[in-house]
Amino acid sequence: MSTKEFPIGIRGPVFRAACIVAAAIALAACNSKNAYVPPPPPKVIVAQPLQQPVTLYLELTGNTAPFNTVDLVARVQGFLESINYADGASVTKGTQLFGIERDIYQQQLDQAKATLASDLAAEDYNRSEYQRQAALGRNDFASQATVQEWKSKLDQSSASVLNAQAAIELANINLGYTNVLAPFDGVVTNHLVDLGALVGYSGPTKLATIIQAVPLYVYFTMSEPQILAIQRNLAEHGTSLRTSGLSDVPVEIGLDGEDGYPHRGRLDYASPQVDFATGTLTARALFENKDRALLPGLFVRVRTPIAHQDKALLVKAESLGTSQEGSYLLVVNADNVVERRVVKTGVRQGQFRIIESGLDPGDWVVTEGTQRAFPGAKVDPQRTSLTPPAAAEPANSGKAGAADPAAK
């Protein structure tokens, strides 16, 4: 029998054992392929908060108003003889705008001058006669009654002179009213009365309006909660709200359709009291408006700085979440584990939000992939840096975080 052959009685058990071993090896190999392998940690984008100085602004709404506006009226009666300007024209102070017939007022002036001349002559005669009678009276050639009579006549003539002088002044004033002049530099509206119309017959007649829009005012109001918030912040920094000496406080405005606040002026006035009926405080800003880009009566957006933070922390507003505890951020710690930080948020600055508390400058905040980051889960953070917001995008709020430029 060959050495490679087995007896029939032995080959059967050996073959079965070999099959069992092969099956065990195959089963072991199959079990090793199906073993659970945990997935890699999800990738998220993280960045540290920006730390930079920020100016806080109070944003309001307001309206432009002319620096001066006056109704031009006829103060004396007469027919309108001339209109000396083109409707809507710019005029300078002292320019004649309307002319009212002046003949009757010129005659009244001449009459008053004639009366004065007559009264002066009477006064001169009475003075001479009084002096003569007084001399005679001292020598007992005239009675004291006669002296006193001429003294009374002199006094009456002197009073008549004063009255005539006043009448001349009044006649001069009325004559001057026949020329309606521009009281200041400005633009005159369309005339409201035509040539030949009788004006001033039943009181002052409105002829037109002159408006001065260079410079220009902007009026706006602050609500009581905004005022109180500013006062509380100022009190924390040892200052108080002031309503005088405000020319150092800048104010910026923007028109509907304009980007940002391109027009710059300064605070000019603030009411010393809150209106109890509306609960607001009225303020006024002054703008040079040399290019005449602003017209009176426009609706404008107003902002004025109320505070400054030297080291404000800013994160993207979209990184914030909200819960019953308030606003929170997802932060990746040193072990790449996600933590939830409840934070106190401040005001917006463009696409960023100021974080007042609950976050440190060195924390890594999840900025992208927040839906894959869960508190307590391990992640694969991809570190990046935030791009600072544009300088033209300031923070704005009724709350302030530092000393108010409008305070002393």
TACORHU-V927299 format. One record per pair of residues at least 4 apart in sequence whose C-alpha atoms are under 8 Angstrom apart, sorted by sequence separation. I is the first residue (numbers start at 1). GAP is how many residues later the second one is. D is the distance in whole Angstrom. If there is no record, write none. Layout:
# TACORHU-V927299
I,GAP,D
I,GAP,D
This chain:
# TACORHU-V927299
1,4,7
6,4,6
7,4,6
8,4,7
9,4,8
10,4,7
11,4,6
12,4,6
13,4,6
14,4,6
15,4,6
16,4,6
17,4,6
18,4,6
19,4,6
20,4,6
21,4,6
22,4,6
23,4,6
24,4,6
25,4,6
26,4,6
27,4,6
28,4,6
29,4,7
30,4,7
31,4,7
85,4,7
91,4,7
102,4,6
103,4,6
104,4,6
105,4,6
106,4,6
107,4,6
108,4,6
109,4,6
110,4,6
111,4,6
112,4,6
113,4,6
114,4,6
115,4,6
116,4,6
117,4,6
118,4,6
119,4,6
120,4,6
121,4,6
122,4,6
123,4,6
124,4,6
125,4,6
126,4,6
127,4,6
128,4,6
129,4,6
130,4,6
131,4,6
132,4,6
133,4,6
134,4,6
135,4,7
136,4,6
137,4,6
138,4,8
142,4,7
143,4,7
144,4,6
145,4,6
146,4,6
147,4,6
148,4,6
149,4,6
150,4,6
151,4,6
152,4,6
153,4,6
154,4,6
155,4,6
156,4,6
157,4,6
158,4,6
159,4,6
160,4,6
161,4,6
162,4,6
163,4,6
164,4,6
165,4,6
166,4,6
167,4,6
168,4,6
169,4,6
170,4,6
171,4,6
172,4,6
173,4,6
174,4,7
175,4,8
193,4,7
200,4,5
212,4,8
222,4,6
223,4,6
224,4,6
225,4,6
226,4,6
227,4,6
228,4,6
229,4,6
230,4,6
231,4,6
232,4,6
233,4,7
234,4,6
235,4,5
242,4,8
254,4,6
258,4,8
275,4,5
276,4,8
289,4,6
294,4,8
315,4,7
316,4,8
322,4,5
323,4,6
332,4,5
333,4,6
348,4,6
349,4,6
355,4,7
359,4,7
366,4,6
369,4,7
370,4,8
373,4,7
389,4,7
400,4,7
403,4,8
6,5,6
136,5,5
137,5,4
142,5,7
199,5,8
200,5,5
222,5,7
234,5,5
235,5,6
254,5,7
274,5,6
275,5,6
289,5,6
322,5,4
323,5,8
332,5,5
333,5,6
348,5,4
349,5,7
136,6,5
137,6,6
199,6,6
234,6,6
254,6,6
255,6,8
274,6,5
275,6,6
321,6,6
322,6,6
332,6,5
333,6,7
347,6,6
348,6,6
373,6,7
137,7,6
234,7,7
254,7,4
274,7,5
320,7,6
321,7,5
331,7,6
332,7,6
346,7,6
347,7,6
134,8,8
253,8,5
254,8,6
273,8,7
274,8,8
320,8,6
321,8,6
330,8,6
331,8,5
345,8,7
346,8,5
133,9,6
231,9,6
252,9,6
253,9,7
254,9,6
320,9,5
330,9,6
331,9,6
345,9,6
346,9,6
137,10,7
231,10,6
252,10,7
253,10,5
271,10,6
319,10,7
330,10,5
331,10,7
345,10,5
346,10,6
230,11,8
252,11,6
253,11,7
270,11,7
271,11,5
319,11,8
329,11,6
330,11,6
344,11,6
345,11,6
84,12,6
85,12,6
252,12,5
270,12,6
271,12,6
328,12,6
329,12,5
343,12,7
344,12,5
345,12,7
84,13,5
85,13,8
133,13,7
134,13,6
193,13,8
251,13,6
252,13,6
270,13,4
328,13,5
329,13,7
343,13,7
344,13,5
83,14,6
84,14,6
133,14,5
192,14,7
193,14,6
250,14,7
251,14,5
252,14,8
269,14,6
270,14,6
328,14,4
329,14,7
343,14,6
344,14,6
83,15,5
84,15,8
192,15,5
250,15,6
251,15,5
268,15,8
269,15,5
327,15,6
328,15,5
343,15,4
82,16,6
83,16,7
191,16,6
192,16,6
250,16,4
251,16,6
267,16,8
268,16,6
269,16,7
326,16,7
327,16,6
342,16,6
343,16,7
81,17,8
82,17,5
130,17,6
133,17,8
191,17,5
249,17,6
250,17,6
267,17,6
268,17,5
325,17,7
326,17,8
327,17,7
341,17,7
80,18,7
81,18,5
82,18,7
190,18,6
248,18,7
249,18,5
267,18,4
268,18,6
327,18,7
341,18,7
80,19,6
81,19,5
189,19,6
190,19,8
247,19,6
248,19,7
266,19,5
267,19,6
80,20,5
81,20,6
130,20,5
188,20,7
189,20,5
246,20,8
247,20,5
265,20,7
266,20,6
79,21,6
80,21,6
129,21,7
130,21,6
188,21,6
189,21,6
246,21,6
247,21,6
265,21,6
266,21,7
78,22,6
79,22,6
188,22,4
189,22,8
246,22,6
265,22,5
78,23,6
187,23,6
188,23,6
246,23,7
264,23,7
265,23,7
78,24,8
126,24,7
127,24,8
130,24,7
186,24,6
187,24,5
263,24,8
126,25,8
186,25,5
187,25,6
244,25,7
186,26,4
243,26,7
244,26,7
126,27,6
127,27,6
185,27,6
186,27,7
243,27,5
126,28,5
182,28,8
184,28,8
186,28,8
243,28,7
243,29,6
333,30,8
123,31,6
126,31,7
317,31,8
332,31,8
333,31,7
331,32,7
332,32,6
318,33,8
331,33,6
332,33,6
123,34,5
251,34,7
317,34,6
331,34,5
332,34,7
122,35,6
123,35,6
316,35,6
317,35,5
330,35,6
331,35,6
338,35,7
339,35,8
340,35,6
316,36,4
317,36,5
329,36,7
330,36,6
338,36,6
339,36,5
120,37,8
315,37,5
316,37,6
329,37,8
338,37,5
339,37,6
352,37,7
119,38,6
120,38,8
123,38,8
314,38,6
315,38,6
337,38,8
338,38,5
351,38,8
119,39,8
314,39,5
315,39,7
337,39,6
338,39,6
350,39,7
261,40,8
314,40,5
315,40,7
330,40,7
337,40,6
338,40,6
349,40,8
119,41,6
120,41,6
261,41,8
313,41,6
314,41,6
337,41,4
338,41,7
119,42,5
261,42,8
312,42,7
313,42,5
336,42,6
337,42,6
255,43,8
256,43,8
312,43,7
313,43,7
330,43,8
335,43,8
336,43,6
350,43,5
116,44,8
255,44,7
256,44,7
312,44,8
336,44,7
349,44,6
350,44,7
116,45,6
119,45,7
255,45,5
256,45,8
330,45,7
336,45,7
349,45,5
350,45,8
254,46,6
255,46,6
319,46,8
349,46,4
253,47,6
254,47,5
319,47,7
332,47,8
348,47,6
349,47,7
116,48,5
253,48,5
254,48,7
313,48,7
319,48,5
347,48,6
348,48,7
115,49,6
116,49,6
253,49,5
318,49,8
319,49,8
332,49,8
347,49,6
224,50,8
252,50,6
253,50,6
347,50,6
113,51,7
251,51,7
252,51,5
316,51,7
319,51,8
112,52,6
113,52,8
251,52,6
252,52,6
112,53,8
251,53,5
250,54,6
251,54,8
112,55,6
113,55,6
224,55,6
249,55,8
250,55,7
112,56,5
223,56,6
224,56,6
249,56,8
223,57,5
224,57,7
109,58,8
222,58,5
223,58,7
109,59,6
112,59,7
221,59,6
222,59,5
221,60,5
222,60,7
221,61,4
222,61,8
109,62,5
220,62,6
221,62,6
108,63,6
109,63,6
219,63,7
220,63,6
219,64,6
220,64,6
106,65,8
219,65,5
105,66,7
109,66,8
218,66,6
219,66,7
217,67,7
218,67,5
217,68,6
218,68,6
105,69,7
106,69,6
217,69,5
218,69,8
105,70,5
216,70,6
217,70,6
215,71,7
216,71,5
215,72,6
216,72,6
102,73,6
215,73,4
216,73,6
214,74,6
215,74,5
214,75,6
215,75,7
102,76,6
213,76,7
214,76,6
230,76,8
101,77,7
100,78,5
214,78,7
216,78,8
99,79,6
100,79,6
213,79,7
98,80,8
99,80,5
216,80,7
98,81,6
99,81,6
97,82,8
98,82,5
213,82,7
220,82,8
96,83,6
97,83,6
98,83,7
213,83,7
96,84,6
97,84,6
96,85,4
97,85,7
95,86,5
96,86,6
94,87,5
95,87,5
93,88,8
94,88,5
93,89,5
94,89,6
92,90,7
93,90,5
94,90,7
91,91,7
93,91,4
92,92,6
93,92,5
308,92,8
309,92,6
92,93,4
93,93,8
306,93,8
307,93,5
308,93,6
309,93,6
91,94,6
92,94,7
306,94,6
307,94,6
308,94,5
90,95,7
91,95,6
307,95,5
308,95,7
90,96,6
91,96,6
307,96,5
308,96,7
90,97,4
91,97,7
306,97,8
307,97,5
76,98,7
89,98,6
90,98,7
306,98,5
307,98,7
88,99,6
89,99,6
305,99,8
306,99,6
88,100,5
89,100,8
305,100,7
306,100,7
76,101,6
87,101,6
88,101,5
75,102,6
76,102,7
87,102,6
88,102,6
74,103,7
87,103,4
74,104,8
86,104,8
87,104,7
74,106,7
73,107,8
72,108,7
83,112,7
82,113,6
80,114,7
81,114,6
80,115,5
81,115,6
79,116,8
80,116,5
79,117,5
80,117,6
79,118,5
80,118,6
79,119,4
80,119,7
78,120,6
79,120,6
77,121,7
78,121,6
77,122,6
78,122,7
76,123,8
77,123,4
78,123,7
76,124,5
77,124,5
74,125,6
75,125,6
76,125,8
74,126,5
75,128,7
76,128,7
75,129,5
74,130,5
75,130,7
73,131,6
74,131,5
73,132,5
74,132,7
260,132,7
73,133,4
74,133,7
72,134,6
73,134,5
71,135,6
72,135,6
73,135,7
71,136,7
72,136,5
71,137,6
72,137,5
71,138,4
72,138,7
70,139,6
71,139,6
69,140,7
70,140,6
69,141,6
70,141,7
69,142,4
68,143,6
69,143,6
67,144,8
68,144,5
66,145,6
67,145,6
68,145,7
66,146,6
67,146,6
66,147,5
67,147,7
65,148,8
66,148,8
67,148,6
66,149,8
67,149,5
66,150,5
67,150,6
65,151,6
66,151,6
64,152,7
65,152,5
64,153,6
65,153,6
64,154,4
65,154,7
63,155,6
64,155,6
62,156,7
63,156,5
249,156,6
62,157,5
63,157,7
249,157,6
62,158,4
248,158,8
61,159,6
62,159,7
60,160,7
61,160,8
246,160,7
60,161,8
60,162,7
239,164,7
242,164,7
237,165,7
239,165,8
241,165,7
242,165,6
233,166,7
234,166,8
237,166,6
241,166,5
242,166,7
233,167,6
240,167,6
241,167,7
230,168,7
233,168,7
234,168,8
239,168,6
240,168,6
229,169,6
230,169,6
233,169,7
234,169,6
239,169,6
229,170,6
230,170,6
233,170,8
234,170,6
227,171,8
229,171,8
226,172,5
226,173,7
234,173,8
66,229,8
64,230,8
65,230,8
66,230,5
64,231,7
65,231,4
64,232,5
65,232,6
63,233,8
64,233,5
65,233,8
63,234,6
64,234,5
63,235,5
64,235,7
63,236,5
64,236,7
62,237,6
63,237,6
61,238,7
62,238,5
61,239,6
62,239,6
61,240,5
62,240,6
60,241,6
61,241,5
59,242,7
60,242,5
59,243,6
60,243,6
59,244,4
58,245,5
59,245,7
57,246,6
58,246,5
57,247,5
58,247,6
57,248,4
58,248,6
56,249,6
57,249,5
55,250,7
56,250,6
57,250,7
55,251,8
56,251,5
55,252,6
56,252,6
55,253,4
56,253,8
54,254,6
55,254,6
53,255,7
54,255,5
53,256,5
54,256,6
53,257,4
54,257,7
52,258,7
53,258,5
54,258,6
52,259,5
53,259,6
51,260,6
52,260,5
51,261,5
52,261,7
50,262,8
51,262,5
50,263,5
51,263,6
49,264,6
50,264,5
49,265,5
50,265,7
49,266,5
46,286,8
51,310,7
50,311,8
49,312,6
48,313,7
49,313,8
48,314,6
49,314,7
48,315,6
49,315,8
48,316,5
49,316,7
47,317,5
48,317,6
46,318,6
47,318,5
46,319,5
47,319,7
46,320,4
47,320,7
45,321,6
46,321,5
44,322,7
45,322,6
46,322,7
44,323,8
45,323,5
44,324,6
45,324,7
44,325,5
43,326,7
44,326,7
44,328,7
43,329,8
44,329,7
42,330,7
42,331,8
44,335,7
46,335,6
42,336,8
43,336,6
44,336,6
45,336,6
46,336,6
47,336,6
48,336,8
50,336,7
41,337,6
42,337,5
43,337,5
44,337,5
45,337,5
46,337,5
47,337,5
48,337,7
49,337,7
57,337,7
59,337,6
41,338,5
42,338,6
43,338,6
44,338,6
45,338,6
46,338,6
47,338,5
48,338,7
50,338,7
56,338,7
57,338,6
58,338,5
59,338,7
41,339,5
43,339,7
45,339,7
46,339,8
47,339,6
55,339,6
56,339,5
57,339,4
58,339,5
59,339,8
54,340,7
55,340,6
56,340,5
57,340,6
58,340,5
54,341,7
56,341,6
57,341,8
58,341,8
56,344,6
56,345,8
